[in-house]
Amino acid sequence: MAETKSEKVTVDVDGRHLTLSNLTKVLYPDAGFAKGEVIDYYSRIAPVLLPHLADRPLTVKRYPNGVDGKFFFEKNAPRSTPGWVRTATLPVPGSTMNRETIDFVVVEELATLVWLANLAALELHVPQWRVPVRARKPRTDVVVFDLDPGPPATIVECARVAVMLREVLHGDGLTPVAKTSGSKGMQVSAPISVDDMDLPSKYAHVVARRLERQDPALVVSRMTKSLRDGKVFVDWSQNNAAKTTVAPYSLRARPQPTVSTPLTWDEVESGEHLSFTAEEVLDRVEQHGDLWAGVLDDDARARITSAMCTGE
């Protein structure tokens, strides 16, 4: 399709009328990956991505001039947000912009995803809790362990820690799944049930310290950056209610259009080829389906209790 960067096109997405612009603008220069391809990727991955965004207040990283340009985080729904996009007004104590509440976008349908992609919202980040429409309060339903390698450690070392972590979680009755961050590290998550939103962070901290004791040459549980050289930091703090983690199937702002990619445990154990681009991820979903579906399984939810958060 021959068009200039300024041309606009109106499309119908499940009955929603959207105006898309700058479709040929290259957002990933090293890969020649344009905004139209970003929109195409999010449209095609939507069947497996949307369930993981449902009811979760969204934070996006927008790159209007591509991954080599300036970016900004956006939590508050922009003024141009269509009226049909769901938003959730939630308290944000300690906001850096001195706001008491933020109107978060909540992605419920394909049209919202396409609208966000047209805003060059390349990265999608979500918390470990949901705000169901009819719920009286947010519901924490996932615990996450963010595995962050300190150079010269790489995602290969993260995979070793993920296997160790899987055994610990299995021992506690949890059913973990793993994915790449799409950048340098990995995340391991599991579906949970909990009454106190503070318990997942406490539990994750206990587990991180346990892993550190098990292999102190490989694992560090403390946030001090000087301790991380050559080790994998098991970031338990991502379970704080104010924190977010990159969503499964989200693009990342890297030189190539890499994706936070769900993995099989066989792949984790092999530790080989743990980086995937948008097109590769679409092929993987065609082959494997949603490898992150386990976090949506209500029957697999393990109850996190205060007793699990005190044992060492």
Secondary structure, 3 states (H helix, E strand, C coil): CCCCCCCEEEEEECCEEEEEECCCCEEECCCCEEHHHHHHHHHHHHHHHHHHHCCCEEEEEECCCCCCCCCEEECECCCCCCCCCCEEEEECCCCCCCCCEEEEEECCCHHHHHHHHHCCEEEEEECCEECCCCCCCCEECEEEEEEEECCCCCHHHHHHHHHHHHHHHHHCCCCCEEEECCCCCEEEEEEEECCCCCHHHHHHHHHHHHHHHHCCCCEECCCCHHHCCCCEEEEHHHHCCCCCEECCCCECCCCCCEECCEECHHHHHHCCCCCCEHHHHHHHHHHHCCCCHHHHCHHHCEECCHHHHCCC
